[in-house]
């Protein structure tokens, strides 16, 4: 609220998040070609689909959107900006993904994805964005890359865990679906904690700037 981001840049990142959906489709189809390696091992195949085919491809594309079109922008001047822009990119991605799912699904599909998939995309990518925001202000390229990789790994883990619960439910029982809610709530609480940390870090940086 104190230092809002430019609306034009926010809108651009949102639509680039939508565009990333269309890149995800062929990349996920390409990754799916390796599922045959796990023929006869349905749980391993579910893990591969959850963490590699879906989570890795989708979170990496969102990261690329923010890295290419916001990260070097002069308006990306706070740790919190990493959270803002990755969430915006994720919501653009989730928006188009949900449209594609609902076109071939039912009202139940729409409702389920509205209360699970959208929060999941936002929280997983928001966690990644916190580390991306921190990476912008570290003193060395090595530390920058390490923080970005850490954020990507966390996003893949949260996103992949969500997918795995969905993909493994037909194999192990629909009771697994009960894990979706605590997963999303846990990710949200973790994101809220990091948002507070980001705001604190930004506040300290502004104070130092005023002193200098």
C-alpha positions as CSV (number, residue, x, y, z in Angstrom):
1,X,0.0,0.0,0.0
2,X,2.8,2.4,0.7
3,X,4.7,1.8,-2.5
4,X,2.3,0.3,-5.0
5,X,3.6,-1.3,-8.3
6,X,2.8,0.3,-11.7
7,X,-0.6,-1.0,-12.9
8,X,0.7,-1.3,-16.4
9,X,3.5,-3.6,-15.3
10,X,1.1,-5.7,-13.2
11,X,-1.3,-6.1,-16.1
12,X,1.6,-7.0,-18.4
13,X,2.9,-9.7,-16.1
14,X,-0.7,-11.1,-15.6
15,X,-1.1,-11.5,-19.4
16,X,2.4,-13.0,-19.8
17,X,1.3,-15.5,-17.1
18,X,-1.6,-16.3,-19.4
19,X,0.8,-16.7,-22.4
20,X,3.0,-19.0,-20.3
21,X,0.1,-21.5,-20.2
22,X,0.4,-22.0,-24.0
23,X,4.1,-22.7,-23.6
24,X,3.4,-25.1,-20.8
25,X,1.2,-27.4,-23.0
26,X,3.9,-28.5,-25.5
27,X,6.6,-28.7,-22.8
28,X,4.4,-30.9,-20.6
29,X,3.6,-33.1,-23.6
30,X,7.3,-33.4,-24.3
31,X,8.0,-34.3,-20.6
32,X,5.2,-36.8,-20.6
33,X,7.0,-38.8,-23.3
34,X,9.4,-40.0,-20.5
35,X,6.5,-41.4,-18.4
36,X,7.1,-44.7,-20.2
37,X,10.2,-45.2,-18.0
38,X,7.9,-45.8,-15.1
39,X,5.6,-48.3,-16.8
40,X,4.5,-50.9,-14.2
41,X,5.2,-48.5,-11.4
42,X,2.0,-46.3,-11.2
43,X,3.1,-44.4,-8.0
44,X,6.4,-43.5,-9.5
45,X,4.6,-42.4,-12.6
46,X,2.3,-40.2,-10.5
47,X,5.3,-38.7,-8.8
48,X,7.0,-37.9,-12.1
49,X,3.8,-36.4,-13.5
50,X,3.2,-34.3,-10.3
51,X,6.7,-33.0,-9.7
52,X,8.3,-32.9,-13.2
53,X,5.6,-32.8,-15.9
54,X,3.4,-30.3,-14.1
55,X,5.2,-28.5,-11.2
56,X,8.6,-28.1,-12.6
57,X,7.4,-26.9,-16.0
58,X,4.8,-24.5,-14.7
59,X,6.8,-23.0,-11.9
60,X,9.8,-22.5,-14.0
61,X,7.8,-20.8,-16.7
62,X,6.3,-18.4,-14.1
63,X,9.9,-17.7,-12.9
64,X,11.0,-16.9,-16.4
65,X,8.2,-14.5,-16.9
66,X,9.1,-12.5,-13.8
67,X,12.9,-12.8,-14.4
68,X,12.6,-11.5,-18.0
69,X,9.9,-8.8,-17.7
70,X,10.0,-7.5,-14.1
71,X,13.1,-8.5,-12.2
72,X,15.4,-6.0,-14.0
73,X,12.7,-3.3,-14.1
74,X,13.5,-0.2,-12.0
75,X,10.2,-0.7,-10.2
76,X,11.4,-4.0,-8.8
77,X,13.0,-2.3,-5.8
78,X,11.8,-4.3,-2.8
79,X,11.9,-7.9,-1.6
80,X,8.1,-7.7,-1.5
81,X,8.0,-7.0,-5.2
82,X,9.2,-10.6,-5.8
83,X,6.1,-11.9,-4.0
84,X,3.8,-9.5,-5.9
85,X,5.0,-10.2,-9.4
86,X,5.2,-14.0,-9.1
87,X,1.7,-14.1,-7.6
88,X,0.4,-12.0,-10.4
89,X,2.1,-14.2,-13.0
90,X,0.7,-17.3,-11.3
91,X,-2.8,-15.9,-11.3
92,X,-2.6,-15.2,-15.0
93,X,-1.4,-18.8,-15.5
94,X,-4.1,-20.2,-13.2
95,X,-6.8,-18.1,-15.0
96,X,-6.1,-19.6,-18.4
97,X,-5.4,-23.1,-17.1
98,X,-8.8,-23.1,-15.3
99,X,-10.6,-21.9,-18.4
100,X,-9.0,-24.8,-20.3
101,X,-10.0,-27.3,-17.6
102,X,-13.5,-26.0,-17.3
103,X,-14.1,-26.1,-21.0
104,X,-13.6,-29.8,-20.9
105,X,-15.0,-30.4,-17.5
106,X,-18.1,-29.8,-15.3
107,X,-19.3,-27.2,-12.8
108,X,-17.8,-29.4,-10.1
109,X,-14.4,-29.1,-11.8
110,X,-14.8,-25.3,-11.9
111,X,-15.7,-25.1,-8.2
112,X,-13.0,-27.5,-7.1
113,X,-10.3,-25.6,-9.0
114,X,-11.5,-22.3,-7.8
115,X,-11.0,-23.2,-4.1
116,X,-7.9,-25.3,-4.5
117,X,-5.9,-24.7,-7.7
118,X,-6.0,-20.9,-7.6
119,X,-4.8,-20.6,-4.0
120,X,-2.2,-23.3,-4.7
121,X,-0.7,-21.5,-7.7
122,X,-0.6,-18.2,-5.8
123,X,0.9,-19.6,-2.6
124,X,3.5,-21.8,-4.3
125,X,4.6,-19.0,-6.6
126,X,4.5,-16.4,-3.9
127,X,6.9,-18.5,-1.8
128,X,9.2,-18.6,-4.8
129,X,8.8,-14.9,-5.2
130,X,10.0,-14.2,-1.7
131,X,13.4,-15.7,-2.5
132,X,13.5,-14.0,-5.9
133,X,12.9,-10.7,-4.1
134,X,15.7,-11.4,-1.6
135,X,18.0,-12.5,-4.5
136,X,17.7,-9.0,-6.1
137,X,19.5,-7.4,-3.1
138,X,22.3,-9.9,-2.2
139,X,25.9,-8.9,-2.8
140,X,27.1,-11.7,-5.1
141,X,25.8,-13.6,-8.2
142,X,26.4,-16.9,-6.4
143,X,24.1,-15.9,-3.5
144,X,21.5,-14.6,-6.0
145,X,21.4,-17.9,-8.0
146,X,21.3,-19.9,-4.8
147,X,18.3,-18.0,-3.5
148,X,16.5,-18.2,-6.9
149,X,17.1,-22.0,-7.0
150,X,15.8,-22.4,-3.4
151,X,12.6,-20.5,-4.2
152,X,12.0,-22.6,-7.3
153,X,12.6,-25.9,-5.3
154,X,10.1,-24.8,-2.7
155,X,7.5,-23.9,-5.3
156,X,8.0,-27.2,-7.1
157,X,7.6,-29.1,-3.8
158,X,4.4,-27.4,-2.8
159,X,2.9,-27.5,-6.3
160,X,4.1,-31.1,-6.8
161,X,2.7,-32.3,-3.5
162,X,-0.8,-30.9,-4.5
163,X,-0.6,-32.6,-7.9
164,X,0.6,-35.9,-6.3
165,X,-2.4,-36.0,-4.0
166,X,-4.7,-35.6,-7.0
167,X,-2.8,-38.1,-9.2
168,X,-2.4,-40.8,-6.5
169,X,-6.0,-40.6,-5.2
170,X,-7.2,-43.1,-7.8
171,X,-4.4,-45.5,-6.8
172,X,-4.4,-45.1,-3.0
173,X,-7.9,-43.9,-2.3
174,X,-9.8,-40.7,-2.3
175,X,-8.9,-40.1,1.3
176,X,-5.7,-38.6,0.0
177,X,-7.8,-35.6,-1.3
178,X,-8.4,-34.6,2.3
179,X,-4.7,-33.6,2.4
180,X,-5.3,-30.8,-0.1
181,X,-6.8,-28.4,2.4
182,X,-4.0,-28.7,5.1
183,X,-1.4,-28.4,2.3
184,X,-2.9,-25.2,0.9
185,X,-3.4,-23.7,4.4
186,X,0.1,-24.7,5.4
187,X,1.6,-23.1,2.3
188,X,-0.5,-20.0,2.9
189,X,0.7,-19.6,6.5
190,X,4.3,-20.1,5.3
191,X,3.8,-17.4,2.6
192,X,2.3,-15.0,5.2
193,X,5.3,-15.5,7.4
194,X,7.6,-14.7,4.5
195,X,5.6,-11.6,3.5
196,X,6.1,-10.3,7.0
197,X,9.8,-11.0,6.7
198,X,9.9,-9.2,3.3
199,X,8.1,-6.1,4.7
200,X,10.5,-6.0,7.6
201,X,13.5,-6.3,5.3
202,X,12.2,-3.6,3.0
203,X,11.5,-1.3,6.0
204,X,15.1,-1.8,7.3
205,X,16.5,-1.0,3.9
206,X,14.5,2.2,3.6
207,X,15.7,3.3,7.0
208,X,19.3,2.7,6.0
209,X,18.8,4.6,2.8
210,X,17.4,7.6,4.7
211,X,20.5,7.5,7.1
212,X,22.8,7.5,4.1
